[in-house]
Structures are given as structure tokens and as C-alpha cells.
Amino acid sequence: MEVFDQLAEKYQGEHSHNPYQAALIERISKLLPAGTSVLDLGCGTGVPTARALTDSDHRVVGVDIAEGMLRLARDQVPAAEFVHADFAKLPDDFGKFEAVTAFFSLLMLSRADIERTLDKIAGWLKPGGYFGLGMVNFDADSIPIEFMGVPVTVSGYLEPDLKAVLEAHGFTVVDIETVFFTPTDGPQESQIFALARIPE
């Protein structure tokens, strides 16, 4: 999305310090043996997710549609591999990973595309692999909003509905919680963080 080319540095400044996201990244990192592979969907600038995981000796492949984000990511996290692509259109055989993360990237899709992407994620994960997800806590399908001063279209779920959708697409939900986070210069957001797993 061209809008995120424009917002790369501003987005990182306002959203890269989320303690709930950092905690889930750390938890996933500790669940995985060193050297295992993680796919980060909508990786943005590489901070905090790709940086934290590569610092913990994991191999990270980040995918983002915004080249402006990826330019920062490649500079900031040289140990990771970054791919310029629409992750919702990646092929089913894109790869196999011990974990997949998607922090506030799926919400840019319609609900139908979110569910198609969840099926792909389930296929990219090795048996027993983990999925870390961050979403905004609201009930909507492809509604227009203003985000950081620019128009975007977003979708979301309430926590019980998100849990049900994950389970319907083959995931076991290990943990899910709704939290409140305030970006540096923005209003407070109600967010959902989930850790799910594909059965072994």
C-alpha cells in the first residue's frame, strides 16, 4: 500500500514500542530453538519483530507490500531477508516455517481475505508451529477509517470471534487477550494479541 511508503518512519516512531507485542515476540522466540525460521507478514520497518527475532538467533523472512517500509527494514535489520510482495497473494508453497507472525497487518484485508490468508499460514507452518497475531479489537469488515492522517480500509474482530475464526482454520489458540495501547501521538487503541499453534 502506497500509504505506508509515506508513513514508514512515523509509523515506527509511534507503534514500535508496544509492550504487548514485544512480550509476544519474546515468548515466541523462547518457544523456538535457536536458528529456526520465522515468517513475518507485513513486516514493516523490521522493528520490533524482525530485529528482536534475529537478535535471538532466529532466521527471519519479512514480507511487506510497502517498499518504503522495506528500505528501512533492510538498513535496520541486515540479518533478516526481506521480500517485496503482497503477502495475501503469496503462493501456497512459499515455504515452511517454525513460526509466523502478523502484527496489525491482516486488518488491512477484507475478512474473506483474512480467512484465506489464515489457511495459507496454516500451510506454511511446520507441524507444531506457532502463529503470533496482533489485531485491533473491533467488529468490522472493510470499513474506511483515517489512520495517522491518511485514509485506509480495515477489518477486525471482537476477541471471541477472532478466537473462533482461528479455530475454524485449524489453529489451537494457546492464549488470547484484549489490551489497551496508546501510540506515541495517537489515541488509545483496544488491541487483541493471540498465540496460536498448528497441531503436531
C-alpha positions as CSV (number, residue, x, y, z in Angstrom):
1,M,0.0,0.0,0.0
2,E,1.5,3.3,-1.1
3,V,0.2,5.0,2.0
4,F,2.7,3.0,4.1
5,D,5.6,4.1,1.9
6,Q,4.8,7.6,3.2
7,L,4.4,6.6,6.8
8,A,7.4,4.3,7.4
9,E,9.4,6.4,9.9
10,K,6.3,7.9,11.5
11,Y,4.7,4.5,12.0
12,Q,7.8,3.1,13.5
13,G,8.1,6.0,15.9
14,E,4.5,5.7,17.1
15,H,4.0,1.9,17.2
16,S,7.3,0.1,17.6
17,H,7.3,0.4,21.4
18,N,4.1,-1.7,22.1
19,P,5.0,-3.8,25.2
20,Y,2.3,-6.4,24.5
21,Q,3.7,-7.0,21.0
22,A,7.3,-7.2,22.5
23,A,6.1,-9.7,25.1
24,L,4.5,-12.0,22.5
25,I,7.6,-11.8,20.2
26,E,9.8,-12.7,23.2
27,R,7.5,-15.6,24.1
28,I,7.6,-17.0,20.6
29,S,11.4,-16.5,20.5
30,K,11.8,-18.6,23.7
31,L,9.5,-21.3,22.4
32,L,11.7,-21.9,19.3
33,P,15.2,-23.4,19.3
34,A,17.8,-21.0,18.0
35,G,18.3,-21.0,14.3
36,T,14.7,-21.8,13.4
37,S,12.8,-19.9,10.7
38,V,10.1,-17.3,11.2
39,L,7.9,-15.6,8.6
40,D,6.8,-12.0,9.4
41,L,3.8,-10.9,7.4
42,G,3.5,-7.2,7.0
43,C,7.0,-6.8,8.5
44,G,7.0,-3.0,8.1
45,T,10.3,-1.4,9.1
46,G,11.6,-4.6,10.7
47,V,11.3,-3.1,14.2
48,P,10.5,-4.5,16.6
49,T,9.7,-8.0,15.3
50,A,12.4,-9.0,12.8
51,R,15.1,-7.2,14.9
52,A,14.1,-9.0,18.1
53,L,13.9,-12.4,16.5
54,T,17.2,-12.1,14.6
55,D,18.9,-10.8,17.8
56,S,17.7,-14.1,19.3
57,D,19.4,-16.1,16.5
58,H,16.3,-16.9,14.5
59,R,16.2,-16.7,10.7
60,V,13.5,-14.2,9.6
61,V,11.9,-13.7,6.3
62,G,9.8,-10.5,6.3
63,V,7.2,-9.7,3.7
64,D,5.7,-6.3,3.0
65,I,3.9,-4.5,0.2
66,A,5.4,-1.1,1.0
67,E,8.9,-0.6,-0.4
68,G,9.4,2.5,1.8
69,M,9.0,0.2,4.8
70,L,11.4,-2.4,3.4
71,R,14.1,0.2,2.7
72,L,14.2,0.9,6.5
73,A,13.9,-2.7,7.3
74,R,16.9,-3.7,5.2
75,D,19.0,-1.0,6.8
76,Q,17.9,-1.7,10.4
77,V,17.8,-5.5,10.3
78,P,20.5,-6.6,7.9
79,A,20.4,-10.2,9.3
80,A,16.9,-10.8,8.0
81,E,15.7,-11.5,4.5
82,F,13.0,-9.1,3.2
83,V,10.6,-9.7,0.3
84,H,8.6,-7.0,-1.5
85,A,5.2,-8.6,-2.1
86,D,1.6,-8.7,-1.1
87,F,1.6,-11.4,1.5
88,A,-2.1,-12.2,0.8
89,K,-1.0,-13.3,-2.7
90,L,2.0,-15.4,-1.8
91,P,1.8,-18.9,-3.2
92,D,0.7,-21.8,-1.0
93,D,4.2,-23.3,-1.4
94,F,6.1,-20.1,-0.3
95,G,7.9,-22.1,2.4
96,K,7.8,-23.9,5.7
97,F,8.4,-22.1,9.0
98,E,8.5,-22.9,12.7
99,A,6.5,-19.7,13.3
100,V,4.6,-17.0,11.5
101,T,3.9,-13.5,12.9
102,A,1.4,-10.9,11.7
103,F,1.2,-7.8,13.8
104,F,-1.6,-5.4,12.6
105,S,-1.2,-6.4,9.0
106,L,-4.1,-8.8,8.5
107,L,-6.5,-6.0,9.5
108,M,-5.7,-4.3,6.1
109,L,-7.5,-7.2,4.4
110,S,-11.2,-8.0,4.0
111,R,-12.5,-10.7,6.3
112,A,-12.7,-13.1,3.3
113,D,-9.0,-12.4,2.5
114,I,-8.1,-12.7,6.2
115,E,-9.6,-16.2,6.3
116,R,-7.9,-17.2,3.0
117,T,-4.6,-15.9,4.4
118,L,-5.1,-17.9,7.6
119,D,-5.4,-21.1,5.5
120,K,-2.1,-20.2,3.8
121,I,-0.5,-19.5,7.2
122,A,-1.6,-22.9,8.4
123,G,0.0,-24.5,5.3
124,W,3.3,-22.5,5.8
125,L,3.7,-23.7,9.4
126,K,5.5,-26.9,10.2
127,P,3.6,-29.3,12.4
128,G,3.5,-27.8,15.9
129,G,4.4,-24.3,14.6
130,Y,3.3,-21.1,16.3
131,F,1.4,-18.2,15.0
132,G,1.6,-14.8,16.7
133,L,-1.1,-12.3,15.8
134,G,-1.9,-8.7,16.7
135,M,-5.3,-7.2,15.7
136,V,-7.4,-4.2,16.6
137,N,-10.4,-5.1,18.7
138,F,-13.4,-4.1,16.7
139,D,-16.2,-5.7,14.7
140,A,-15.9,-4.6,11.1
141,D,-15.3,-5.8,7.5
142,S,-13.5,-3.4,5.1
143,I,-14.6,-0.1,6.6
144,P,-12.9,3.2,5.7
145,I,-11.1,5.0,8.5
146,E,-8.4,7.6,8.9
147,F,-5.1,6.2,10.2
148,M,-2.2,8.6,11.0
149,G,-3.9,11.2,8.8
150,V,-4.4,9.1,5.7
151,P,-7.5,7.0,4.6
152,V,-7.3,3.3,4.8
153,T,-9.7,0.4,4.7
154,V,-9.6,-2.1,7.7
155,S,-11.3,-5.1,9.1
156,G,-11.4,-6.6,12.6
157,Y,-13.0,-9.0,15.0
158,L,-14.0,-8.9,18.7
159,E,-11.9,-11.3,20.8
160,P,-14.4,-14.3,20.9
161,D,-15.0,-14.0,17.1
162,L,-11.2,-13.9,16.4
163,K,-10.7,-17.0,18.5
164,A,-13.5,-18.8,16.7
165,V,-12.0,-17.8,13.3
166,L,-8.6,-19.1,14.2
167,E,-10.0,-22.4,15.4
168,A,-12.1,-22.8,12.3
169,H,-9.0,-22.6,10.2
170,G,-7.1,-25.3,12.1
171,F,-5.3,-23.4,14.8
172,T,-5.3,-24.2,18.5
173,V,-5.5,-21.0,20.5
174,V,-2.9,-21.1,23.2
175,D,-3.6,-17.6,24.6
176,I,-5.6,-14.6,23.5
177,E,-6.1,-11.3,25.3
178,T,-7.5,-7.9,24.8
179,V,-5.3,-5.0,25.9
180,F,-5.1,-1.2,25.6
181,F,-2.2,0.5,24.0
182,T,-1.6,4.2,23.4
183,P,0.7,5.2,20.4
184,T,3.1,8.0,21.0
185,D,1.0,10.7,19.3
186,G,-2.3,8.8,18.8
187,P,-5.5,7.9,20.7
188,Q,-5.7,4.7,22.8
189,E,-6.4,1.5,20.9
190,S,-8.1,-1.7,22.0
191,Q,-6.0,-4.5,20.6
192,I,-6.0,-8.3,20.6
193,F,-2.9,-10.4,20.8
194,A,-3.2,-14.1,20.2
195,L,-0.7,-17.0,20.3
196,A,-2.0,-20.0,18.3
197,R,-0.5,-23.3,17.2
198,I,-0.9,-25.8,14.4
199,P,-1.3,-29.3,15.9
200,E,1.7,-31.6,15.6
